[in-house]
């Protein structure tokens, strides 16, 4: 019997590149290697982009007649980064086998920052360090050289975006818990953006990591070009003309990743700020009132300096009960609300314990938010979505428009969606929501929000619950766990991280006391057996 020929499936270019780049890493830690690789990808992209315009300026035809191809201002006028001769990719590739290649790349980064003020302090300059094997660096340069990134064809196919996003995700996986600090899984970001629909206006992320919320917002705008009444022909400029982004990040290396990520997309990052104090102690945007807040703040953060901010003006819904100093969840919620305009909407990720916690007055703050009509929708997320934590998570959606309009048709309602059983495992520890999952959740929210006749409660999946009345949120003690309303078992829903830690700590202390007492009795008995006085 003839043997069936095995079909060979060609791998996507981003996977091939990652496998090759990771092999060159050798013993270097992923957290450091990340900047080496992503910095080179950035350099290759802007060099490709530069060369494309350089050739047009050099030819001097049509609108480019009389142009000066070596004048940096010619490039700024076209929103293209100027790359000086010593930083151009062909120059660096020609030196890839030399022992001085590390210093050459560092010098290239310095030169690019000098000629492009928006990149000042952003690009990595770690290539000359002794621990980076220069032969591996040369191999990495040769590898990146094999793919076009910044020419018009590659941009239209989003080659760079796919590679950069894939590499961010792979580095986050490699770093584990630490990786989650700069990277929110793509499917979670996509779900948030699809539900919020940021067609135009100000988008704020006060804990922006590597900028995924902004990148996904741009993708959303481009995917819905027909919404803009004839502007589709300028699709590459739609986001820039319709949306402005504001971001803040307290980790400087993550902020650099974000600035590069946005620069690669042509997204104006002038309002993406870094300071090491963070959004609570040093809010960079005190006067900004956004149309959309999209965020994934640290879960259950106990180190947010809450004791220094007991009387802060942002705590509008907890005047008598400030957010607990040991958990920033409800501080983040009120920080987001502080930055929304009267019709703004916020969508963000929080630990699921925030839905039911009664510790340190959090239940009182939650009650105030619900009674004000702010809570629009709660989505219960599956496990294993996040790389840095196993804490169950949920999405909150808050609407200022509902709060400010007593006659809003949904003011006394909250939509609960349970997506715990959705998603697909891509390996033993990681799950992803599929495009179909995201579409179903987002469509359910939109149908309900816009009073569409297509909306209907679905047992086990979604329920529009009243705040007051029999069986409403108020009668269930203002707990927002979806299972209470949708009809699923509550055992997992009732998990409260802070309370569980307190309970386990108390139990451990009790066990230690009992063990100490037992050891003391054993010591006394042994002393008696040995005939010694105690």
Steps between C-alpha positions, in 0.01 A plus 500: 500500500641840404593722790293817523712808454494714812378851435749763609341809648702815449554696822414872519802724460473629858530146640798419280675822604428439867639146492819620334541805725436297816769252394749787482412608855714224655536573872372856497196573717181559302430829683826645363497329163155644433642850461786378280267330252217755498751784467646343185152440355423866561826607338435281194147638464590868509796435269275327243250783531778757460644331189163499326463877536871559437470344154201722416683813616813398311303446179350848542193436289155657529428635846856408603668721237783703652504294821811446709522128591741561790300778665332370823215751458391333176427186703328674788266662250395150388482365858796271433795460739826631357779239519856642480757308288671323793165362619364369172438128487727419204791668683437296816446176312835551328662511844305209654805268505736754660579487875399868525143440380357556851645850521390568142138425588516707820643791298221455245236525772664815638512657154131426432394654831707809425325555165152404624416679827180297554720192555735661753571261787289225342729271297707222666876548513613170646662336200862563597464334840746221563235238588342530153681259271597701193486198269139444607428871450638478145284195437196688629572792265526257208173338607308829519651595163309219332162668529364830372326698773459865408424511129147576379416136416610376842310780672181420312531135607581603858810278500668710766192513722463122494868445579525760776176388667596133476845568646353701788273209582778241474732704721219540753456121500875452543511742792193353669369710789725798423397493134139569590602840631555636151266284293124448509395199288385606155159334531421690822601832345300422187191419708526825697540709186224322305258560788597866549510591128744797514406653164622847594609715790753472781618156612678482837692212656665609828693170534576448133774236502631445147204684344281210392174686574600779259616263227177302518299824490676589175417156360138554595484835320660357186268198503195730515608752235152493345371665818675825406290606200740501209827529688593140424741610225716652773490190719864531601425845647158425648618421851728802510217731392226351721670381821757646739670277756613578854706249693703479818746232612715480814752244367748679275608197296135412436433863402779471242337190355175691479655799325664273243181299455300815425772652281498186285127550449528869426296579814584833660649416841575854614240457776637169624690592815733331746573578861609256767235613749206370298148625430387523862784710641582692181207515261634637171152586370314674780303715253426230240142375477491209260229346284641154572712352776641157412730336754639191667634619837701275735269258684449558874799738519598549864789737428320800353575755778135515601586618851634824348177570309225460759334832413567507126240676285468199269315299765162642401314180585677430829516827689443329834674175406816561292632211292684257730873561523561127453315461168491745208205348311244762604758778477555407134125498437461853636814620322346381172170672580679823590643510146173436312304781339120520563429253218811290540522126551768287665584135440766333711625173647490431874539203730166321536510555876416866433144390415421372847765621744374635833836575657601850613185666369531388137138384508391855592692645204350241268150584628562870431611423143194283435251743655647780288408302187862471389534124458403402147628147449701229675671219309626188676821385326635146459804385694853475355473812282770696681869419507587660832225377732258217565263735685153483336427818302203694369423805284320807633324754277398831656292769328497867596214554257278264701596676822425847365168417331223398745282406199759273339317181389765281661564706815341248737645198321834318495593242236676190631688272260666175604781392267668255738445206268616680186843505339743237374810362672810567288721314749462357850522836673360749251153558358387738225160639412426431134376764256157335516502523881590867485234571238230325705581686822534840328181456294306400813614818675425723200155349445412558863658844523320633192163349599515271198209259467759227431606496865358234729620350828671164442506264800858424595643779281342844545242678715383862517432548871327789673673687780182521708201271530469134588811303410681820405857601578397690814317201647809285438710733715653686202718204404580505126608140437313402180413148618259642756286646223564267208432188700837324517642345819652755733787299647768641270324835476538571871879490491643816656877519481556746786266320736649162406852627577386633836330169580802292399736729694289466815485122455877481452565709812270273699682190373838655587380579853371145546826361364702719738287380795546137393877544468510652846311203648736258322800687637361483855423127472846423358656693785300296751604173336861609518463586869574867445335791672296724273 
